[in-house]
Amino acid sequence: MKASAIHRQILKLAIPNILTNISVPMLSSVDTALMGRFSALHLGAVGLGSMIFNFVYWNFGFLRMGTVGLTAQAYGAGDNSRIVHTFLRALLLATALSLLILLLQTPLRELMVRLMQVNETLRPKVVNYFNIRIWAAPATMALYALTGFFFGMQNVWYPLWLTIFINVVNIGTSYGLVRYGGMEVDGVAWGTVTAQYAGLIAAMILFTFRYGHLLRHFRRKTLLQLEAVAAFFRINRDIFIRTLLLSTTFFLFYSLSARAGDIVLAANVVLLQFLNWMSFGVDGFAYAAEALVGKYKGARRTGLLHKTIRYVFYWGMGLALIYAGVYAWWGDSLLRLFTGQQDVQQAARQLLFWTVLLPVAGTPSYIWDGVYIGLTDSAGMRDTMLVAFMIFLATYYLSAGMGAHRLWLALAVFLLVRGAGQWWLYHRRTRA
């Protein structure tokens, strides 16, 4: 296959993914903008509440990632039976985990509030947000499985349509409840719950319309086949550990920001929106890597697999440089979009240069994640994340004299180390 054909395949998958992923942070960005018009207290409460759910749900992101890799490999091999049973295992696991979350919601809430070091001023608003949004768990978890299935089938349009639909419902409901319904934090929480269930209904309709015929390959005995189930859980276990360490890193970032005071917390909440916009954009190419690397591994086309990885990096790093340029030139203007609080703007302005550095430092780790998911090399993802997490902690505690820059330095080093570790491990195994 010619290089131009590979580039076209990458862009065919990546562009819809970029559109999908760029729209994802609109949810938290709109929530941040809505609460930023009230006070730093409201802004911090929604930031902490959102981070609690990011921490909970990100840890179950293996439902999407594991499903993508396994489905893409089955798709590349033309194995319809393996495709449908991978999907059903993911959906069953999503249902069981969401019911467990709902059953344990009270101790989970208290644990999260304690770990996030939520002060007594913020606590009522954070608890209110949690008590509402937790009821979106079944829809959120099922959407992970469905989205992973669609990506694995090389279908990037369904996730795009679903994300746009969910965003429109979320933004419209949140805006209406806050602006016209007299609500505050509870308004954006109900907006998220409404949007997640609307998205789940739409996803099931799309699955039935396009892929319902695959269900004729379903066999209960195959679904519960010990070897396949064990492989499914082993991959998802490793991705769970990797994701737990990743979400713990950002959890600590918020928690330590809260310890530094309401203004620093609000400033970091705003600046992390910049990182979210970058990461979800670059992840468009990472998702393309998941689908294509998985497909070529399943089809045993090693040459195309290696070329795809190289070309995906070209595109991903190019996009990272564009993000860095935008933040360098228009970062101050973007700050004013998120908050009108002068003290928050001033605190964030002093840290703004980190948003220029992080796209370049962090992009390789995002792209490598996509490669490792396509390869279903979950152990490699787990091991490199563990090393990067330990270095994040070491960097933070060894840079005590840097003030507010301390956390951002630790985060930059964390991303650099993770990307370098994944590169080293991949090339070591390739040579072997």
RAJO-V537949 format. One line per field, one symbol per residue. burial: I if it has 9 or more other C-alpha atoms within 8 Angstrom, else O. A space follows every 50 residues. Layout:
burial->???
//
This chain:
burial->OOOOOIIOOIOOIIIIIIIIIIIIIIIIIIIIIIIIIOIIOIIIIIIIII IIIIIOIIIIIIIIIIIIIIIIIIIIIOIIIIIIIIIIIIIOIIIOIIIO IIOOIOOIIOOIIOOIIIOOOIIOIIIIIIOIIIIIIIIIIIIIIIIIII IIIIIIOIIIIIIIIIIOIIIIIIIIIIOOOOIIIIIIIIIIIIIIIIII OIIOOIIIOOOOOIOOOIOOOOIOOOOOIOOIOOIIIIIIIIIIIIIIII IIIIIOIIOOOIIIIIIIIIIOIIIIIIIIIIIIIIIIIIIIIIIIIIIO IOOIIOIIIOIIIOIIIOIIIOIIIIIIOOIIOOIIOIIIIOOIIOIIIO IIOOIIIIIIIIIIIIIIIIIIIIIIIIIIIIIIIIIIIOIIIOIIOOOO OOOOOIIIIIIIIIIIIIIIIIIOIOOOOOOO
//
